[in-house]
Amino acid sequence: MLSKRLIACLDVRNGKLAKSIRFVNTKDIGDPVESARKYYDEGLDELVFYDITASSDKRDIMIDVVDKVASQVFIPFSVGGGLRTVEDARKVLLAGAEKVNYNTAAVENPGIITDASRAFGAQCVVLSMDVRSVQKSDALPSGYEIVVHGGRMPMNIDAIQWAARGEELGAGELVVNSIDADGTKAGYELNLTRAIAERVNIPVIASGGGGKPEHLYDVLTAGKADAALVASILHYGEYTIREIKEYLHDRGLKMRMSF
């Protein structure tokens, strides 16, 4: 059995670590470089960095911040936000990332997933999905819709179908972020995560709603996720990496206990 992974998310705005609730009321809360180093020292498995306004502002990702974070961690490091081309991905990888995340650009130009996968290998290419719950319809049979540009633009694309297509296009991994659960610390969207995990054959990372170790256990078991992404509970000092991992390990989940 593969180990479950604990992944910290650094949402970055104007070079500052930021956090929002359901993609609104975003507040600056710290330094992403300092946080990255702290979590790495505590035994984090992986790190995800999102430049959260790059796509909506139609600008390039802040490579200098990516470079500074990469210099502080020696674990898999994934970067997204404002990546539109294979060349954008190349710059991020050269700055020290191991993986690139496509979100808005993949919806607008699905071929970018295939191009990047061919250029760097599927293991480097992550499809990130921002998803909200909606009324079921012919276009949205699952009741889950893809939203882009930092949660600002609904696309009338069914999330489960898009996840399956992302795998077909060459993505090696999926990040499934529930807008409805994001920042609430009330638990992950288990139905959404499980539906996608059962549809695809690539790893699924659950994102949005982690508020306590029990929530991670639920999404890694009942939600069938391969990894859980956390933000608020680490950023605000509510739990440490060690506390979360020990909780999950003690309940029978295989974790990397590197401390």
N, C-alpha and C positions, 0 to 999 in steps of 0.2 A: 504493500500500500504506500502510495506517495505521501510525503508529508504535506500537511495543510500549511498554507503560508499566511503570515501576518504582514500586511503592507500598510505603510503610512502614506497619507496623501498630503502633499504640500500644494495648496492653492495659492498662487502668487499673483499679486496685483501691484503694478508699478514697483516691482522689486521687493515688496513686503509680503510676509506671510499673512493670508487673509482667510476669513471664514464667514459663511453665510448660512441662512436657514431657508431651505427651498429656493435657493439661488437668488434671494433678495436680502436686503439689509446687510450687505457685506461690510465687514469691519477688518481693519488691519490689526493683527494681534502679535506680530513678532518678526523675527529675522529667520528666513528660510534656511540660510546656511548654518546658523547656530542650531536650529531644530534638527536639521538633517544629521549633523554630527552627534547630537545628543542621542537620537534614536538609533543611530548606527552603533554607538558605544553600548547601548542597552541591549543589543541583540536582535534588532529588527531584521526581517528576512529580505524585504525589498522596499524600494522607495519609488513613489510616483510624484512627478512634478507637473502641475498644470499652470500655464500662463492663462488665467481665466478670462482675460479681456482681449487677448490677441486676435481672436477670430472676429468678435463683435466690433473691435476697433479697426479691423482690416490692416493689421500691422504684423510684422515678423515677431517671432518669439524672442525673448530677452536672453540671447546666447551668453552674455557675460554672467548672468545669474546661474544659468545651467552649468557653466564652467566652474564657478565657485562651489556650487553644491557637489558636483562630481569630484572635486578635489578633496572632499571631506568624507566620502563614503566609499566602501569597497564591497558593496553588495549590488545585485541587479538594480539598475536605476532607469526608470522609464520616464519619458518626457512627451508632453503634448501641449497643444494650444498654438494656433496660428500656423500649423504645418500644412502647406498646400501642395507641395511638390516633392519629388524624390530628392531633389537637391536640398530642400529644407531639412529633410530627414538626415541627409548625409552630414550637414553642418552640426546637427544635434548629436549625432553619433561621434563625430570627430571631437566634439566638446566634452565627451566622456560618458554619454548615455549608452546603455546596452539595448534599449528598446525605444521605439517611437510610437506615439499614440495619435491616431487619426480619428477625428470625430466629425465636425462640420464638413471638412474637405472631402471626406469619404462619401458622405451623403450627396454632396453636390457633384462629385466626380468619383464614382465607385472604382474606376480603373486605377486610381492611385494606390489602392490596396494591393492589387496585382502587381503593379509596377514596382512598388517598394518591396514586396515579398520576393520578387525575382532578383532585385538588386542586392538585398541584404539577407534574405532568408526569412521564412515565415516566423521563426522564433524571435525575430526582431520587431515584428509588426503587430501592434495591438489595435483592435477596433474598440474605441470607447463609445458608449451609447448613453445619452441622457434621455430618460424615459419618464413619461407621465401617464397616470391612469385616466382613461376616458371612457365614454359610452361605446359599447361595442357597435360595429357597423360592418358593412360589406368590405370597406377598405381597411378597417381595423378590427378584424375578427377576434383578436386576443383581448381587446380592451386596453392595450398599451400602445402608446404613440411615441415615435421618435421626435425629439425637439432639438434644434441646433442653435448656434450662436449664443452659447451660454444660457440656454433655457428660454431664449426670447422668441424663437420662431418654430411653431409646430409644423410638421411636414406631412401629415396625413399618411405616414408610413408605419405599418405594423411592426412593432419591435421584435416579435418572435421571428417573423419572416426576414427582417433585416439582419438579425443575428445569424440565421442560416445562410443568407446570401454572403455575409461577411466571411464566413468560413469558406464558402465556395470560391470567393475571390482571392483567398490566400492569407487571411489573418491567422495568426498563430495563437491568439488569445483574445478574450473579450472582457472589457470592463463594463458592468451593467450598473449604472447609477440611477437610482430612483429619485426623481425630483421631489416627489411627494414625501419621501422619508428623509431627504438630505438635511443634515444639521439638526434634526429633531431629537436625536438620541433616544428614539422610541422603538427601535428595532428595524431590521432590514425588511425589505419587501420580499417575503419568502416565496409567494406565488409566482412573482415575476422571475426571480432568480431560478427557481426550480423549473419553470416552463422552458427557459432558455437552456439550462444545463441539460435537460432531457432531449432537447432538439439538436444540439451540436455535439461534436466529438473533440472539441478543443477546450482548454481550461477556461473557466468562468470565474471572474473576480467580482464579488458582490460589493456594492458601494452604496452608501447612503443610509444613515439611521443607527449606526453602531453606538450604543450608549453605555453598555456594560458587557462584561465577558459572556454572560448568558446569551446575549444577542448574537455574538460571534459563533457560539456553539450551535445555536439554532440554524443559522444560515449555512454553516459548514456541514451540517447533518441533514436536517429537514429540507433546507434550501438547496442542497447538493452542490454548493459552491466549492471550488478548489482552493480559493483564497478569500480572505476578507480584508477589505480596505477600511482603515480607521483614520479619523482626523480629530474631531473635537475632544474625544476622551483623552487623547495624548496631549494635544495643544494646551488644554486647560489643566493638565496635571492631575486628572481624576484617576487614571490608572497608568502603571508603567508597562513597558513591553514585557518585562519578566512576570508581573502579576497576571497579565492576560494569558501568556503562554503557559504558565504553571496551571492556571485554571483549566485551560483546554486539555493540557496533557493529563491532568489528574482525572479527567472525565473520559479518557480513552482515545483522544485524538492524537495522531502521530504529528509531533511538532519538532522543529529544529531547536534544540535546547543548547544554544551556543554561549551560555554564560556560566 
